Amino acid sequence: MTVKTRILEAASELIAHSPDADISTRAVGEAAGVTAPTLYHHFGDKEGLLAAVVDFGWTAFLERSGPPQRSSTSTSPTTSVPAGTTTSSSRARTRTSTG
């Protein structure tokens, strides 16, 4: 595991267990076993770290859930209309042909 991943995992864990989701870079550094300069080298500042944590979590979520599934059958807009229901386009055709 890379140092960067270790920091991201430590920050994610601290956020998950924080009552207000506010964490300190000092706590993240201690949890990841790195010094402040190492953390700042990888993320620049606390905002950069938090943005990276969001990206890290989103990527992990997408990897677990896989690609979105598409329906194999095509659905036309009228297939979801209950039987016996008259749509506005069929009423318009009826008025035109009888009127």
Secondary structure, DSSP 8 states (H G I E B T S, - for coil): --HHHHHHHHHHHHHHT-TTS---HHHHHHHHT--HHHHHHHHSSHHHHHHHHHHHHHHHHHHHH-S----SS---GGGGS-TT---HHHHHHHHHHH-
